[in-house]
Amino acid sequence: MSSSGTNSPETGFREGGGNDLTTKGGALMQLFALPATQLRQSVAISAQTIQSLKMLQFSHDELHDFLADQAERNPLIELMREDPSVQKSVSGKDSSGIEASESNAPGVREDTSPRPMAGNGAGGESAGRQSSGNADGGFRSLEETCQARTTLREHLYGQLAGSIRNDADKRIAAEIIESLDADGYMRRNLDEVSRTTGADAERIAAVLAEVQKFDPAGVAARDLPECLRLQLSERGPVSPAMAVLLDNLKLLADFKMAALANRCGVPVEDIQDMLREIRTLDPRPGLRFDTDPVIPAIPDVMVQRLSDGSCAVELNAQLLPRILVNNGYYSRISSGTTGKVEKQYVMDCLRNANWLTRNLEQRAQTILKVASEIVAHQEKFLDEGVDHLRPLCLKDVAQSIGMHESTVCRAISNKYMMTPRGMFEMKYFFSNSIASSDGGDEHSSETVRHRIKELIDGEQADIILSDDDIVTELKERGIFLARRTVAKYREMMNIPSSIKRRRMKASGFS
């Protein structure tokens, strides 16, 4: 007797029959497997998207290094210098009066010059590739723009030959000199120097004492008290009271003058005189010599106020990278290639090169959109300063330009904006909102910090504001803030507590 079964109107499963349970189980398995399949599909991200996200968060230098690496790997890609003579601007104003001007974004140019192919997918270098430093008006190298100065090590080695005669001691002194940090301190443990040089600790200490006599005074000190003591010793004998003071710099930093005077056995007035002498010393003697060059930040976005009152926002044309896709070379080698593997390699190179150009253009457009929205939101700041910086979060900008918050976050990472009020990191314009005590507009946390600093800078010696006093002052100005938040903001700005500020004022130092 066969069992045909019937369909349940509620479940759609077959009822009855020996294989009904199997059928139901199969249907259930399909039902519960569906969301998992959809989930796997939703999290799949293409290689092009990953590359686009990486490039968006790169700084200019990181982007240049990335493109140079891509050009080395792909024989169809040439990294070009920016040529201002070929720039074209496409400008337009939005409803907020912000003029967004995008200089010719990184694009594709065709070149017919051949480039050698590498064997395993690595792009060979073209003999005609241009360097970043040249004499024809292009970007100059760091060595050309930064004048070389004597380094601390060079300065010390120049004194070594005439100060230490013994060859073994010279090797120890050289090890000490190489161990100094940028501030000129010998922070390395002498036991390590002993293991490196094979000399005993007593010999190393003696050589260190000789190096500490070198110019500048205070060099090769192992800590701040020793650095100051070396500089004072060069001027003459260090008094017992000064020696005790140098051993108690923590009390000095806290301006506990009475306790320090008691420990040194001198009047408070003498402590103040010693403090004035200490302030003439150099706590970082090594920094007066050349160190690693500090390259100033270069703005990615330029903002200008136009004569009609609107703001022009444009990308810095000098930083816009340009790549050349050698389509002519691609045509020749693809037509002359017969092997399946070789043809696939050439096609992959062209596809990756085109991806790169599209992602470069998308990066430029995204940064410009985000920057334009920031300027539209913070336009009053450009005219009247930090007191008029409005609260702004990533979500606000993301909703306005139709992008995800993570995209906005990447777009402002390591990017700088030049404004009529100076250059700012783009992250500077994003800050939390602080409620207004009178029900008015909310305040930016950056504005609140600025006003706290103004209050403290305006203190008189006999009227030092506590954190509670600052809360009251801010409330009178329409800003509601808890005392613990005031303390947090004050510490973020490295402003000491009211107790320490009172001691500083009383000591005559502020």
N, C-alpha and C positions, 0 to 999 in steps of 0.2 A: 504494500500500500504506500503510495507516494504521498509526500507532504509538500504541498505547494506553498502554504503560508499566505498571510495577508499583510498588507502594509498598515501600520498604525498611523492614524491621521494626526496624532500628536507628535510622534517622534520621527515618522518616516522610515522606521526600521521594519524589517519583516518580522512577523510573529508566527511562531510555530515552526516545525521542521527541525531535523537533526542538526543542520548547519546554521541555524538562526543565530546562535551565540557568536559563532565565528563572524557572521555577517555584521552583527551589531558591534562586535569588537573592532572589526575593520573600519566601520564608519566612525566609531569613537576615536580610533587612532588617527584617522584623517582629520577629524574635527579639531583635535588637540594639537596636531602637528602644524596646522595652518598658521597660527600666530608665530610660531618659531621660525617658519619659513619667511614670513613677512618681515620679522625682526632682522634676520640675516640679510635680507635684501636692503633694508633701510640703513644699515650701518656700513654698507659697502661704499668705499670712497675711491674714486679713480686716482691714478698716479698724477694726473694733471691737476686735480683739485688739491692734492697734498703739496705739490710743488707751488701752486698758487698761494696757499696758506703760509708756507715757509717763506716765500719771497716777500709777502706782505709785511711780516714782522721784522725783516732784516733791516738793519741800519744801512746807510749808504756804503760804508766800507765792507760790511758783510755781504751786501748784494754784489758789489764789485768782485769780491773774492769768489762768490758763487758763480757768477757769469764767466769769470776767467777759468774756473774749473770746468764749466760746461763747454767752453770753447776748446779746451785741451782734449776733452773726451769726444767731441763731435766735429769732424772735419768740415761740416757745412756751416759752422757758426764762426763769425768774426766779431770780436768785441771792438766797437768803434769809439773813438773820442767824440765828445759832443762838439758839433760845429755850429756856433751861433748863427752863421750866415744862412743856414738852411732851416732855421726855426720858423714855424708858422703858428700863429695863435688862433684859437677858436674861442671867442668870448661870448658870454651871454649873461644877462642879469636875471636873477630870480625875483620873486615877489618881495623878498626882504631887502632888496637893494644891494645885495652882495654880488659883486661881479666875479664870476669864476672864469679864469683864463687858463686854459691848459696848453702849454707849449707842446709842440709836436711830440707826442708820446713816443716811447721806444717802439720803433717800427721795423718793418722788413724792407731791406734794400737788396737789389739783385746785383751780384758780382759775377763776372765771367772768368776771373783769374783762377787757375787750377791750384788745388791744395793736395798734398800727398795723403794717401790713405794709410792708416795704421792697420796692423794685422788683425788685432783682436777687438776691434770696435773702438779703439782709442783714436781720437783725432790727432793728426800730425800738425805740427806748427808750420805756418806760412812764413816764408822768408821775408815777406813784406809786412809782417805784423808790426804795428807801431807801438812804441813804448809810451808810458804816461808822462815821462819827463823828456822835453825836447827844447830846441831853441827857436822854434818857428811859431811861437805864440800859444802853444798848447799848455796843458797843466805841467807845472814844474815839480821836480821831485822834492822830497822832504829835505835832502841834503842841500839843495839849492836855495830853499826858502828859510832854513834855520841856520844861523851862523854858529859854527862850532866854538865851544868854550872849553877851557881846561876842566877835566873831571877831577873829583876828589882824589881818586886813586893816582892819576897822573901827577897831581900836586904832591902827594905823599911820597911817591916813588922818586920824585925829583929831589927830595930831602934825604932819602934813605942812604944814598951812596956816601954822602958827606957826614953822616951821623953815626952809622954803624959800620965797623971795619970787618968784624969777624964774618966769614962766609956762612957759617952755620946760623949765626944770629940774623944775618940778612934773610936767610930762607924762612926763619920763624917770623920775622917782621913782615915779609911778603905775604905769608899766610894770614897774619893778623889784618893787614891792609885789605886783602881780598875778602875777609870776613866782615868788613864794616858794612852797615846798611846805609841807606840814602841820607839819614840824619847824621851819620858820622859816628854811630855808636857801635861798640864791640859787644854784641848781644850773644855771640856764640860762646858756649862753655869752653873754658880753657882746657878741660880734660880732652875734648875733641881735638883741639889743636895739638895737644900732646900726642895723641894717638896718630895724628896725621904726620907730624914732623919727627916723632921719635924722641923728642926732647922732654926732660922732666919738667914738672910744674913750676919749680923754682926758677928755672932758666926762662921759661915762657913768661912768667910774671915780670922778670927783670927786663926782658925785651919789650913787653907791653908798656912798662913804665917809660922806656926810651921813646917809643912811638907816641905816647901821650904828651911828649915834649914838643912834638911837631906842630907846625902851623896848619890849621887854625887851632887856637887854644880850645881845649875841651874835646878834641877829637880822640877817638878810641876809648871814650869813657864807657863804663858798663851800665850806668844808670844816670838819671838826672842829677842826683846829689853830687856824684863824682864829676860829672860834666861841669857843673857850676863851681865846684871846689877847684878844679884844674884851672878854670879861667880866673878865679880870684887869686890863686897862688901865683899866677903870672904877674899880678899887680903888686904882690907883696905878701907878707905872712897873713894867714887866716887866723882871726881872733878866736879864742875859745867859745865866745858867745855865738859867733857866726858858724862855727863848726857844729854846735848843738842845733842851731836853727836849720842847717842843711840836713841834719838827721831827723828833723821833724817838719818836713815840708807839708805833710798832711794837715797839721795845725795851721800852717801858713795859708794853705789853699782854702781852708774854712774860715780864715780871718779871725781866728781865736787868739787875738793879740794878748789878752791878759794871761791866758794859759801858757802861751809861748814865752812871754816875758818872764813868767815865774820859772819856767823850765830853763831858760837861758841865764837867769839871775841878773837881768838888766831891766831898767824901766821900759814901759811901753813905747816911749818916745824913741828909745834906741832901736827897738824892733822896727819901728816905722822907717828909721834911717837905713837900717840894713835891708829892708824890703825895697827901698828906692835903689839901692846899689844892685840888688839882685835883678831888678827890672832892666838894668843896663846890659845884662849878660845875654848870650845867645844860647837858648836851650837846644838848638838844632844846628850846630856849626857846619855840618856837611851840606846843608841845603844852599849855602852861598855859592857852591860850585855847580857845574853843569851836571844835570841828571837826565833821565830819559825825557825827551821832549814832550811837553803837554800840548797836544794839538787841539785848538779850539773847535768847539762844535760848529758845524756848518748848517744853516737852516735848510730844511727840505721844502718849506713853504714860505712864500713872501706875501705880506699883507700891507697894502698901502691905502691911505685915505685919499680919494679923488676929489677934484675941485667941486664936483656936484654933490658931495656929501656921502657918496656910496663908498664901499670898500672893495678894492680889487684883490682877489685871492688867486695866486698863481703858484705853480710849482717852480722850484729853482731850476732853471734850464741847465745850469752848469752841473747839476747832480744827476740829470736824467741820463741813464745809460742808453746806449744805442747798440743794437746787434745787427749784423748783416748776415742774411741767409743766402748762401751761394747757390742760387737756383741753376745758374748756367753750368757750374761744376757738377751739380746733381744730374742734370740732363745728360752730360757726356759720360759720366761713369756708370749711370744706370743703363744707358743704351749699350755700353761696351761690356757689361757684366752678364755672364751666362749662368753662373752657379746659383742654385736656389738660396743657399745660405748668404752669399754675398749680396744678392738682390734684396733679401729681407733686411740685411744690415743697413743698406743704403736707404731703404724705405723708412726704417726705424729712425735713422739719423734725421731725415727730412721731417718726419712727424714730430720728433722731439724738439727740433729747431722751431717749428711753427708753434708748438705748445709754448715754448719759452717766450716768443715774441708776443703771443696773446696774453700770457700771464704778466709780462712786463707792462703792457698797456693797461690791463685790468688793475694792476697794483697802483699805477699812476692815477687812474680815474678814481679808485677807492680813496686814496689819500686826499685827493682834491675835494671829493664830496664831503668827507669827514671834516677837513679843515674849513671848508665853506660853512658847514653847519655850526662849527665851533664859533667862528667869527660872527655869524648871524646871532648866536645866543649871547656872546660876550662883547657885543659892539660897544656898549657903554663903558666897558673896561678900557677900551682903546682910547677913549676920550678923557676919562676922569680917573683912571687908575684902579688900584687893588681894592679900594673901598667899594667899588661897584662891580666886583667880580661876582657873578651870579652862580648859585648852586647848579651843578650839571653832573649827570651820571651817564654811564655808557648806554643805558636803556633809552634815555631821551634822544640821543643822537641816532641810535639804531632804528628807533621807530620813525624818526623824521626822514631818514634816507632809505628806509626799507631794507636794512641789512640786519644781520645777527649781531648781538652784543660782542661775541667773541671776535667777529670780523673787525669791529670798531676798535677793540682792545689791541688787536694786532696792528692796525693801521696807525695808532698813536705811539706804539712801542718804539723807543729809540729815535723818535722823529722830533724835529725842532721847527719852531715857527718864528720868523722875524716879523715883529709888529712895530708900529710907531712908538711903542713903549719899551722896545728892546726885544731881545730874543728869549723865548721861553720853550721849555720842553712841552710838547703838546699835552702831556699828562697833567701839567700844571693847571689847565683850565677845567679839570674835572675835580669836584670836591663835594663833600656831603653838605646837606642843608641844615642850618640851625634855625629853630623856630623863633619867630619874632614875638616879643613880650606884649606888643600892642596889637597883635593880629594883622600886622602889615606883611610885606613881602618877606620871604625867608632869606637868610643870609648864608653866604658861602663860608665854609669852615676856614678857608684861606683868608678871607676878609676878617673873620673873627680873630684869627691868630695875629693878623696885622694890627688890629685895634688893641689887643692885649699888649703887644710890644710897644705901641705908641703910649699907652698908659704907663708902662713901666719906665720907658725912656724919659717920660716927663716928671718922674718922681723927684721930690726934694729930699735933702739929707734928713730932715726932721719929720718927713711924712712918707713912710714906706708902705706901699699897698700890700696887704695880705691877699691871699686868694679869695677870701670872702669879700674884701673891699672891691676887688676887681669884678666879682659877680654883681655887686650892687651897681658899680659904675656902668657895666655893660647893660644891665637892666634898664637904667635910665636912658640909655641910647637905643633902646628897643630890641636888645638881644638877650634872650633867655638862655642861660648856661648854668650847669651844675658846677659846684666848686671842684669836684674831682676832674671835671673836663677842663677847667681852667688850669689845674695843676698839670694835667697831661699835655695840654698845648704848650704850657710854659717850659716843660721839660723837653718837648720836641724841639723847641727853639734854643735849647741850652741856656735858659735863663735861670739863675739860682733862686732859691727860696727867699722869702721876705727876710728871714733871719740872717741869711748870709749877705743879702744886699744891704741890710742895715749895718752889718759889721764893715762891709766894704766902704760904705759912705762915711761911716765914723772914722775909718782909717785914712780917709782922704783919697781913696781909689775907687773908681766906678767903671 
